[in-house]
Protein backbone atom coordinates (compact mmCIF):
# COMPACT_ATOMS: atom_id res chain seq x y z
CA UNK A 1 0.00 0.00 0.00
CA UNK A 2 1.35 3.37 -0.98
CA UNK A 3 1.99 5.82 1.83
CA UNK A 4 -0.15 8.92 1.46
CA UNK A 5 1.67 12.15 2.21
CA UNK A 6 0.01 15.33 3.35
CA UNK A 7 0.58 18.58 1.46
CA UNK A 8 2.72 19.81 4.38
CA UNK A 9 4.92 16.71 4.17
CA UNK A 10 5.35 17.16 0.43
CA UNK A 11 6.24 20.83 0.87
CA UNK A 12 8.66 20.02 3.71
CA UNK A 13 10.36 17.34 1.60
CA UNK A 14 10.75 19.80 -1.28
CA UNK A 15 12.26 22.42 1.04
CA UNK A 16 14.61 19.80 2.48
CA UNK A 17 15.74 18.67 -0.98
CA UNK A 18 16.35 22.26 -2.06
CA UNK A 19 18.49 22.95 1.02
CA UNK A 20 20.18 19.56 0.67
CA UNK A 21 21.23 20.38 -2.89
CA UNK A 22 22.69 23.68 -1.71
CA UNK A 23 24.68 21.91 0.99
CA UNK A 24 25.69 19.23 -1.52
CA UNK A 25 27.30 21.88 -3.74
CA UNK A 26 29.28 23.14 -0.75
CA UNK A 27 30.20 19.54 0.15
CA UNK A 28 31.41 18.94 -3.39
CA UNK A 29 33.73 21.95 -3.15
CA UNK A 30 34.98 20.72 0.24
CA UNK A 31 35.57 17.29 -1.27
CA UNK A 32 37.60 18.73 -4.11
CA UNK A 33 39.68 20.79 -1.69
CA UNK A 34 40.25 17.75 0.54
CA UNK A 35 41.26 15.65 -2.46
CA UNK A 36 43.81 18.25 -3.52
CA UNK A 37 45.19 18.63 0.01
CA UNK A 38 45.16 15.02 1.19
CA UNK A 39 44.34 12.40 -1.41
CA UNK A 40 45.61 9.50 0.70
CA UNK A 41 44.67 10.50 4.27
CA UNK A 42 41.65 8.23 4.52
CA UNK A 43 40.91 8.74 8.23
CA UNK A 44 40.67 12.51 7.83
CA UNK A 45 38.45 12.10 4.78
CA UNK A 46 36.06 9.88 6.76
CA UNK A 47 35.86 12.33 9.66
CA UNK A 48 35.20 15.25 7.34
CA UNK A 49 32.59 13.20 5.44
CA UNK A 50 30.77 12.49 8.70
CA UNK A 51 30.86 16.18 9.64
CA UNK A 52 29.61 17.20 6.21
CA UNK A 53 26.76 14.68 6.42
CA UNK A 54 25.81 15.95 9.89
CA UNK A 55 25.75 19.55 8.71
CA UNK A 56 23.73 18.55 5.65
CA UNK A 57 21.20 16.84 7.90
CA UNK A 58 20.92 19.84 10.18
CA UNK A 59 20.53 22.28 7.28
CA UNK A 60 17.87 20.24 5.49
CA UNK A 61 15.93 19.59 8.68
CA UNK A 62 15.97 23.28 9.59
CA UNK A 63 14.41 24.04 6.22
CA UNK A 64 11.68 21.40 6.65
CA UNK A 65 10.73 21.72 10.34
CA UNK A 66 8.88 25.06 10.05
CA UNK A 67 6.69 23.52 7.34
CA UNK A 68 6.13 20.09 8.94
CA UNK A 69 7.67 19.55 12.39
CA UNK A 70 7.42 15.76 12.11
CA UNK A 71 9.56 15.61 8.97
CA UNK A 72 12.82 16.30 10.80
CA UNK A 73 14.25 12.79 10.50
CA UNK A 74 13.41 12.29 6.81
CA UNK A 75 14.68 15.76 5.96
CA UNK A 76 17.88 15.18 7.93
CA UNK A 77 18.45 11.88 6.15
CA UNK A 78 17.97 13.54 2.77
CA UNK A 79 20.41 16.32 3.63
CA UNK A 80 22.98 13.94 5.06
CA UNK A 81 22.95 11.59 2.09
CA UNK A 82 23.08 14.39 -0.48
CA UNK A 83 25.97 16.08 1.33
CA UNK A 84 27.95 12.88 1.92
CA UNK A 85 27.54 11.72 -1.68
CA UNK A 86 28.59 15.11 -3.03
CA UNK A 87 31.62 15.10 -0.73
CA UNK A 88 32.60 11.57 -1.85
CA UNK A 89 32.21 12.26 -5.59
CA UNK A 90 35.70 13.78 -6.11
CA UNK A 91 37.33 10.82 -4.36
CA UNK A 92 35.26 8.35 -6.34
CA UNK A 93 36.17 10.11 -9.57
CA UNK A 94 39.84 10.23 -8.66
CA UNK A 95 39.96 6.50 -7.93
CA UNK A 96 37.94 5.72 -11.06
CA UNK A 97 40.50 7.61 -13.16
CA UNK A 98 43.30 5.74 -11.40
CA UNK A 99 41.48 2.46 -12.09
CA UNK A 100 41.16 3.27 -15.78
CA UNK A 101 44.78 4.39 -16.13
CA UNK A 102 46.60 1.53 -14.40
CA UNK A 103 49.17 -0.18 -16.58
CA UNK A 104 52.44 -1.97 -15.89
CA UNK A 105 54.39 1.28 -15.61
CA UNK A 106 51.97 2.94 -13.16
CA UNK A 107 51.77 -0.30 -11.18
CA UNK A 108 55.57 -0.32 -10.87
CA UNK A 109 55.52 3.32 -9.74
CA UNK A 110 52.88 2.54 -7.13
CA UNK A 111 54.81 -0.52 -5.93
CA UNK A 112 57.87 1.69 -5.41
CA UNK A 113 55.81 3.93 -3.11
CA UNK A 114 55.04 1.07 -0.71
CA UNK A 115 57.14 0.91 2.43
CA UNK A 116 58.94 -2.30 3.51
CA UNK A 117 56.30 -3.15 6.13
CA UNK A 118 53.52 -2.95 3.54
CA UNK A 119 55.50 -5.08 1.08
CA UNK A 120 56.18 -7.69 3.76
CA UNK A 121 52.51 -7.88 4.70
CA UNK A 122 51.49 -8.23 1.05
CA UNK A 123 54.03 -11.02 0.52
CA UNK A 124 52.91 -12.73 3.74
CA UNK A 125 49.43 -13.18 2.23
CA UNK A 126 50.85 -14.37 -1.12
CA UNK A 127 49.40 -11.45 -3.05
CA UNK A 128 50.93 -10.79 -6.42
CA UNK A 129 51.58 -7.13 -6.97
CA UNK A 130 50.83 -5.82 -10.42
CA UNK A 131 48.33 -3.88 -12.45
CA UNK A 132 45.42 -6.15 -11.45
CA UNK A 133 46.14 -5.65 -7.75
CA UNK A 134 46.06 -1.88 -8.10
CA UNK A 135 42.96 -1.96 -10.33
CA UNK A 136 41.19 -3.98 -7.67
CA UNK A 137 42.34 -1.56 -5.01
CA UNK A 138 41.12 1.47 -6.96
CA UNK A 139 37.71 0.05 -7.81
CA UNK A 140 37.22 -1.05 -4.21
CA UNK A 141 37.88 2.54 -3.13
CA UNK A 142 35.26 3.80 -5.59
CA UNK A 143 32.58 1.54 -4.14
CA UNK A 144 33.91 1.98 -0.60
CA UNK A 145 33.41 5.74 -0.83
CA UNK A 146 29.93 5.20 -2.25
CA UNK A 147 28.90 2.85 0.55
CA UNK A 148 30.50 5.03 3.20
CA UNK A 149 28.67 8.09 1.87
CA UNK A 150 25.32 6.31 1.82
CA UNK A 151 25.66 4.75 5.27
CA UNK A 152 27.21 7.73 7.05
CA UNK A 153 24.99 10.14 5.15
CA UNK A 154 21.96 8.28 6.45
CA UNK A 155 23.21 7.92 10.03
CA UNK A 156 24.71 11.37 10.46
CA UNK A 157 21.87 13.01 8.51
CA UNK A 158 19.31 11.41 10.80
CA UNK A 159 21.30 12.59 13.80
CA UNK A 160 21.46 16.06 12.24
CA UNK A 161 17.67 16.05 11.87
CA UNK A 162 17.26 15.19 15.55
CA UNK A 163 19.75 17.89 16.56
CA UNK A 164 17.97 20.46 14.39
CA UNK A 165 14.64 19.60 15.99
CA UNK A 166 16.13 19.94 19.48
CA UNK A 167 17.73 23.27 18.58
CA UNK A 168 14.51 24.66 17.13
CA UNK A 169 12.46 23.56 20.16
CA UNK A 170 14.70 25.55 22.50
Secondary structure, 3 states (H helix, E strand, C coil): CCCCCCHHHHHHHHHHHHHHHHHHHHHHHHHHHHHHHCCCCHHHHHHHHHHHHHHHHHHHHHHHHCCCHHHHHHHHHHHHHHHHHHHHHHHHHHHHHHHHCCCHHHHHHHHHCCCHHHHHHHHHCCCCCCHHHHHHHHHHHHHHHHHHHHHHHHHHHHHHHHHHHHHHHC
